[in-house]
């Protein structure tokens, strides 16, 4: 049952094959079994069981709240959750219990979703590995999959298996791992430079970044306000569309959300791609791109072409400036957004009280990790009066050029862009930490970041397993606010590629009964 | 034509400055006005030492002072600029604080329509150009009563620019000599107020009250077109009246709804402007004038003694009557301005640019607001002068006292007495009594109706002027009695019976032949009233 998609399990709930409480308990027990993945910072067991119980009552009365009623979900720990600790994986917010729900959390709860817990991330979402949070790194469930283990055995040279676990990517690694390991059916991430799509690609799940302004940011603890969007992680594109339908729309508490009414995002069961024009941005053929990813990318393009779509090479000429531009804009906003963490109103406060200034300094030194402090420092440098013109204003101009690149391509008749999501499959933790956070973030975000600059919708869809038995994802980028069309194409693609289901039976022996059903479900998915 | 005399004493010396009307202040930005030229004969004795000092320094006789103002007016609105918390003065500490006001992570600003309308109204009333597109910025600094670590303001593109404010100052010795001046308004910007820090020194604690944090402010920036404390105070007073007439701010300085920072520098006319200092948080018109005049004299004194003026922030000590450097404002602040990413550009429309089918709740039409602007004080004074033949200075006094105009108008409505008579009674006797007892108009024991009735009695010669004064005093003492009751109780009616009056006169004169001559004059006076 746990291996099913959200839509399938929703049908099962409606038909009474399983009750919300049973489903919730199954997920809770799996969360406990997979605790070592470190996907969750807080498991809200009591709240979840209570919500499941209420959902059950609704089903009994025939008053279900719709597709999400009774569905276990998880939320990245940078979304405010009323009466549930929200830490951003930082010492600064350890013990901070918000008095309100983020709009997206409230919308999920209003639709009857059951909140399993808060997922792990890089501190304040600053990172691309989910390795730099105060609660430790998240482990990629695929490290323990049958598919990966078998490949490793072939190559094994007496390495210590346990120390070779893989990173999830980030910063929404906890959410991606939670969905990939079947502990929930959908999870919220956040996406500022690729933080939802990157771990989705590494964990073999769908990672969707909606258009900027389509989904409310109210209650999302910001990284870069002008680029942040709540992201959706699910096991299939259809599920992402269902969740998006629940979340999208104007929020009076977020002035940057669109005013126009939003229609439900229903995707057709069969789509026709022969009238489509697929753009392949030539600048995305980076030298660091692994040959495997490159080959899947090209196969995917061929697939569209073989189905009658027009596939053309396009140019996004300012792509190479994206990373450095992002660095200036991101750190500047970080410097500003982090100014509120002074230990006065909430969060960590140091013991030093000789002066207000000394208290601020010590609080912030103790509260933030090196990555956060580094970004605050550089951001403040860029915002100094003497530097503002040369850095911030220039970066804003470059951002405009990058956004215009996309506008030009879409105006030339391209419907959707097809790109890699990441350079390669997930790497082992020990490999990953050889480089520092900044280098890693710069490398890992290259295919995803420009999208945030332009506010476009994008989705990472798992395509296939690499030679090592690890998932590889490809990204589709759509026109602004054409999220539905984007998902429609992604769904068609997903159906063609038949990405294999992760096999975790070895890991969770006593869950085998659940996973037998899961096998069935993967069959049903193919029908 | 020397304008006003200001006195200041410091360091054992006495300085006197005269604020001289430039006469031909043509063009904008003419910053002449304050000089220390002396005119013998009209100066008081106290001016003597100054002349001595100045004569000893050839070629440095003239100093011109340049004064610009930044005025923060709290917007009169039900809720704060970016949050739904209520706005109230003197509410229990931290009782009006939303999650946004406390800067809880993840909260976002939502612009209050009323505050935008107040800014547009104020801009229009001050002859500004309203920017159809304006932007919000973050201004960063760490302070305990600024929870977010930044203030949202409008640094780059404010809501209104390029306006002007006409105000009047008395010139010459008589109060009737009023001169009208104009100060340019650089811009009006919308911004957030901060909270309040209360320093508990004995316990070395700082207590924070966030009730005020996030209240909407209009920052009105006046160009340095003023040259002395009196001018600045008069400009601020006029602005205050305009804001109150518009209802955009209660503009009560004592309650901190109107706060003034003054930028002051001195230079020799014809030479570049001097280094300026900023005097912060002036919370009464009187202190504003005092602080500016002190600062001008201090700067002149410093320069004349070969010292330099530092570009610094100073505060005014109202007890000592002098300005001092602010310790916590030492060093240059870099506010690291940045665009506020959570607020899209603020777009305003006029009737021509209004998008068709726009939701009236979502758009602000400048023309619509312009058509509904209330009467401004300048116009009110003009009408008073025309309608009642009032002297200009009387129209100023009527408007300057809170509630006095309304009182006057209520009296006028109910009395047959001549407007000039009413003006004279309201401004001389009524206001005199108020001042003497330090009362506000709304605390007056005499109602407009009572004064109107009294003036009616006077008008139809039922009582004499001196009796009317007596009745007024009675009215002031004993509430609840009408003037007619007092007149009849005290038997103050004038005798109208010619024969009876003659009989009285004869009796008196016969009884007191020695004072007959004087008595006749008094009797004549009686009957003539």
Interface residues (C-beta under 8 A of the other chain):
Chain A: X79 X80 X86 X88 X93 X96 X98 X99 X100 X102 X217 X218 X219 X220 X221 X222 X224 X225 X226 X252 X253 X254 X255 X256 X259 X332 X333 X335 X336 X338 X339 X340 X341 X342 X344 X345 X346 X356 X357 X360 X380 X383 X384 X385 X388 X392
Chain B: X99 X102 X103 X104 X105 X106 X107 X108 X109 X110 X111 X138 X140 X142 X144 X147 X148 X149 X150 X206 X208 X334 X336 X337 X338 X341 X342 X343 X344 X362
